[in-house]
Each structure stands twice: as C-alpha cells, then as structure tokens.
Amino acid sequence: MERRPVDILVLSDIHLGTVGCHAKELHEYLSSIDPGLIILNGDIIDIWQFRKNYWPASHMKVVKKFLSWLSKGKTIYYLTGNHDELLRKFSPTRLGNLHIKNKLLLQTEGGPAWFFHGDVFDLSMKYSKWLARLGAVGYDLLILINRFVNQVAAALGYGRISLSKKIKDGVKTAVRFISDFEQIAIDLAAEKGYSYVVCGHIHQPNIREITLETGKLTYLNSGDWIENLTALEYHDGQWQLYRHPDEKAASKASSGGGQHSTNPKASELASSEEPEGVSLETEMLHGTGQPEEEVSLAQLIQQVSVLGR
C-alpha cells in the first residue's frame, strides 16, 4: 500500500491502556502515512489509569508501529504529559533515535515552533492532583456511556454524537478554561518571539492564526484519540489538521470542525536544542538545562523498577 508522505507528525492524548482509546482507528491512520519526524506530545500511555488486565491487541499494534519507525531510523520525540508524568523523571533522555523531553523547539524557515503538552497551565494539576485524577475517572466513564449511546443510535439509524463535546461546548466554565488555555500559550509564545506554539492536553484540536503587533503567530493543538481522533501534519511548508473519517460528521455537528491548514512558508525543517532563556518560569517547562543522557534500555528498566518500590 502506498503511504502518504508527511514531513512532521504530531500526536497527543492517545491514552493507550484506557477503554476510551481508539487504537484501531489510530493504527489505520498510522499505517496510511510515512512521516519523517514524529512528535508524541504527551499522554500517549495513560499511566494514571493503567491496569494490568487491560491492554488490547489494538493498543499493542500502535506501540509496535512506533517501534517499527524507530527501527527504520526515524526520530521520535516523546514529550511528557500529566498522564505519563512518570517519564519526567528521565527527561532529558535519549535511547538511540527516541528522545524523551518535556518540551521541544524546532527551527523552521517560517520561525521557531515550540512544542509542549500544556498541563502546566492546569491549576488542578498543580494544587489538586487528586481532583484531576478523579476527573479523569469521570471522563472515562462518560466516554463509556457515550459509546453505548452511539451503539444504540447506530442501531436506530441515527448518527454519532459526542456527549463530552456537547458538555464542554455548553458549560461556560469549560469554554472559558479552553479559551484561557489557548490565550496563555499564545501570550507566552509571543513573549518568547516564537512563530508557532503546539500543545495538546485539552482535547480540543485547533489551528488558529493570530495577528500581533510584532507579526503573526499560529496556535496549534493536535487534539486527541479519545473523542476527536485528530493529528497535526506538516508537509510541503503547510500545517494541516487531520481528522479521522469516523469522527468528521460528529465534529461538524458539535463545533464546525473539519480540516484546517496554515502555511508557515517553510520548506526545510531542522531540529535544534532549545537555547538558554526560552523556558517558562515553571519547573515542568524550564527543565534542568542538562543535555540528553543516552542510556541503555536495561538501565531505564532498572531505574523504573527502583521507582516502583
């Protein structure tokens, strides 16, 4: 099968290991493309809700796809999120062409692009982590109910609906949180002089171009593979928001979403280490300033086993 080329692929909020993850649809999508650089922007494996008795074959296929890309020499940046925050203990780390980091800066001809998950903007993560974990359980329950509702709707000849999207769109506090999240990311990126800021976390896919006094800045969010089934693709100097066909109708009904694109006017992309002074005054994004340490897989497993005691 001929695979569609993509210069940069950005995925976030896959939540492997949970019942809400659409791993089958994700694997179909991954099998249809040939990315040059892969950025996994947090919450890829859901360590918060990981259970030994739940790891379907479809979830393993997604992991194997990432491993096959690594074996072919493709570079993968795994940027940590809140649901896989355990990995922050190892950031920055390099395992061959797999890089574990908290944030990433890519230099493009159109300007610097800043990637990070975005949970540092969530006050519940900082002050009430137990509340955030409780909310995650409630969210999973809502997704399960949504799947049952959609099965009944399909049997009756109706289309799919997203209960969580309708709740988020209808509750003022949720709408305000999403708006505030995007604005904080935009303001910080503008302050640093970046051209693009790319996040995840809020399960709200978006490409939004903002005109500032100093020029234009583009905010991008890769969405998720729980309810939106979206990814960000960069190819031939253009950003696009991919949406899986199964979710296009539901997204149009809820938020008018579809496939968005913006052209950063960049034909070549080069990865660069983040220069001094570009981090937030936040521990998660500031980092330690230490270079990546290359360790063996055996060493990493040993460190994880010590932490788990």
N, C-alpha and C positions, 0 to 999 in steps of 0.2 A: 504494500500500500504506500502510495506517495504521501509523504508528510509535508505539511505546510511549514516553511521556514519562519522562525521568529528570532529576532536578534536578542531580545531580553524578555523573559517570562517572569512575572511577579505573581505569587500566590500567597494567600494568608488565610488564617482562620479555617483550616481544613478540619481540625478537631478529630483526627484519627483516634479510634478507640471509644467513640461515643455512638449511640444509636442514631443520632441525628445526622451523622456524616454521610454525604452522598458520594461514597468512594467509587462506586461502579461508574457513575457519570463522570467523575474526575478522571478515572483511568481511561475511559473512552476518549476524553479530551486530550490527555497527555499522549496517548498513542497516535493522535492525529497531527501532532506538531513536532518540529525539530528545532528546539531552542538552542541558542548559542551560549547564553548565560542564564542561570536560574537563581532567582531570589525568593527564598521562603521567608515571608515577613511575619513570623510569629504565629503561635497557637496551631502548629502543624500537628503535633501529637498532644492530646489532651491529658497531661499528667494529673491534673486535678481530679478527673473522673475516670481515670484508667482502672479497669478491672481485669483481673487475670482470666476470668471466664468469658470475656467478650473481646474477641479480636478476629473478625470475619476474614475470609479469604480475600474479599474485595479490598480490604484495608491493607493486607499484605502485598497485594498486587501494586498498589500505589507506592509503597516503600521500595519494592523491587524495581519499579520504573525509575525512581530516583537513583538507586544503586547502579542500575544499568547505565544511566547517563554518566555517573561518576567513573565507571569502568571504561567508558568511551573517551574519557579525558575532558568532559565538560565540567566547568566550575559551578559549584553550588554554594551560595551564601545562605546560611541558616541564621536568621536574625531572631533573637529570642522574644517571646511574648509572655503574658502573665500565666497562661495555662501550661506553658512549658518553661516556667521561670527557673526550674532546677538547673537548666543548662547555663544560666547566667553565672553560675559558679565557675564555669570553664571558659568564659569569654575574656579575652580573645584566644581562640584555639584553632589550630589548623591540622586537619587529618588528610594529607595529600591535597586534593583539589576541593575538599569540603572545608569551608570556613565557618566557624561559629562566632558570631559577633552580636553586640547589642544594637548596632547601627552601622550604616554604610553610606559612604559618599562616592558617587560615580561622577566623573568629569565628562561632560559631553560638549560638543561644539556649540550647543544651544545654551550651555551654562551648567553649573553643578546641580546634581539631583541627589536629594537627601532621603534615605530610606530608614524607617524605624517603625516598630509595631504601633506605639501610641498609647499604651496603657498607663504611661507616666502621667497622662493628663486626667486620669480617672481617680477622683478623690477617694472613692470607695476602696481602691487598691492600696492607697497609702494609709488611710485611717481606719477602715473597717473591712479588712480582708475576709473575715468570716461572712460578712454580709454579701460580698462579691461572690464567694463560693456558694452561698445559699441561693443567690440569684441565678447562678449557673445551673444548679439543680432544677430550679423552677423553669428556666428556659428550656432545658432538655425535656421536661415534662410537657411543656407547651408544644414542642416540636413533635412529640409522640402523638399528642391529641390531634395536631394538625394533619399528620399522616393518616390517621384513622378517618378524619373528616374528609380528606381528599379521596380516600378509597371509596367511601360512601357516595361522594359527589360524582366520582367517575362511574360508579355502577348505575347512577341515576341519569347519566348523560350530561352532567354539568362540568365546567372547567375547574382547574385547580385554583385554590386561594391560599394566601399566606396570613395566618392569624397574627403572627408576630409582627409582620409588616403593618397590618392594619392597626394594631395596638400602638406601635411606635409612631405611626403617622397621625394617630388620633389623640395620643396623650401629649399634652403641651410640654410637660417636663422632659419627655423623651425627645421631642422635636428640638427643644432648647438645648439639651445635652449634646445632640449631634451637631447643631449649629455652632455651639461654643467650642466643641472639639475641633471642628474644621477651622474656625477662626483663630484659635490658639496656634494650631500648626502653621497656618498661613502667616500669622504675625511673626512667629519665631523664625521661619524660613526667610521672610523678608528682611528681618533684622540681621540675619547672617549673610544676606546677599545671594541666596540660592535662587535658582530658576524653577526648580521642581521640588515638591515635598510629597513623599509617597508613604502612606500609612495603611493600617488595617484596623483591627480591634472592634470597631463599632458596627461591623456587618452592614455597611452602607456604601455600596460601590458608587464611585463618582469620578468624573474628570471635570474640573472646574478651573477656568482661566480667569485670573483677577488682574485688573489693570491698576498699578500703583504709580505713585509719583516718580519712582525710580525705574519703572518699566513694568513688564508683565511677569506674573508668577503663576504657576499651574499647580493646583492641589489635586492629587490623585489618591483614590482609595480602591484597593483590589477586591473589597467585598469579602465573600466567604463561600464555603461549600456546605453550609447547613441549610440556608433558605434561598440565597441568591444565585449560587453556582456561577461565580464570575472570576475573572482573572484579568490582569493587565498585560498587554502585549506591546512591545516596542519593536517596530520593523520599518526599515527604509525611512528613518527620520520621523516616524509618526507613532504616537501613543494611541492605543485602542483599548476599549473595554469589551472583553469577550464575555458573552452570556450564553450559557448552555441552552440549547433549543427547548428543553423541557420546562425551563423557567421563564422564557421570554414572554409568554402570554400572561402569566401571573404578575410579572414585574410591570408590564404595561398597564395592567388593571389597577395596580396599587400606587405606583409612583411615576408612571410615564417613562420608565427607564427603557433603554434599548442599547444600541451600540453607539458609543460616543468616541470621538477621536480628537486629537490635537496634534499639531505639527510643531515639534521643538526645533526644526531646522537643523538637525544634527545628523550627519551621515556616518560618523565614526564614534564609537564609544570606547572609553578606556577606564578600567578600574584604577582607583587611586586610594591610598591611605588617607584618612581624614587628617588635615593639618591641625596644628595646635590652635586652640581658641575657637573652635567651631561647635563645641558641645554646649548643651544646656547646663545651667547650674542645677542639675538634677543628677543624682548618682547613677540612675539607670542609663541616661544618655551621655553623661560625662565620661564614664569609663575610667580606666586606671592609667591610660596613656602608655601601657606596656605593649610591646609588639606581640604579634601572634606567636604562640608557642606550639611547635609541632610535636605531637605526642603519638604514640602508637595506640591502636585500638585496645590492646591488652591493658595499657596504662590507664586509659579512660575508663574501662570497665572496672578496674581495681579501685579507682577514685570514687566511682558511683557506688560501689558496694560498701565502701567505708562510710559514705554519707548516709546510706540507708540503715546503718546500725543504730 
